[in-house]
Amino acid sequence: MNRPHYILLPVSPLFIAFSLFCAFLLNLLPWGGFVGAPDFVALVLVFWGVHQPRKVGIGTAFFLGLLMDVHDSTLLGENALAYTLLSYFAIMLHRRVLWFPLLTQAMHVFPLLLMAQSVQMLVRFFVSGKFPGWFYFIESVVAVALWPIATWLLLAPQRRAVDRDHTRPI
């Protein structure tokens, strides 16, 4: 724990909405059928659930899940259930996760993403009776590998300038 802790600026609700919209647009791209394409909405929901649990909650996760259900043409509520559980557990663990460095945070986020993907897989299995295979879970591994990049990008607007202006009190 020798790394310095910086005080971040408050996050803008517009930036949160913009990041969730961009994640939704990334999920709309046609790479969703490829093995290993991460679920960007889930990744950003976990990030904001950990960093801003009062601003992005279960209701936002449910709404985005319904949007993803419509986009994916899946059973209505499949992604909504997975994202709601994902958001709940991210909010539940947010105080613990923030104490760790980025790689350890990624290890805490991995079971959450794996659980959300397992819920989606179980719903599909009960409806269709087909198991997609073990390569289906590579999405969570790729999303966890993207956790440090997502953290760096999504915290960038909140960081203070390195060269402080000494005429301002903060």
Buried (B, 14 or more C-beta within 10 A) or exposed (E): EEEEEEEEEEBEEEEBEEBBEBBBEBBBEEEBEEEBBBBBBBBBBBBBBBBBBEBBBBEBBBBBBBBBBEBBEBBEBBBBBBBBBBBBBBBEBBEEBEEEEEEEBBEBBBBBBBBBBBBBBEBBEEEEEEEEEEEBBBBBBBBBEBBBEBBEBBBEEBEEEEEEEEEEEE
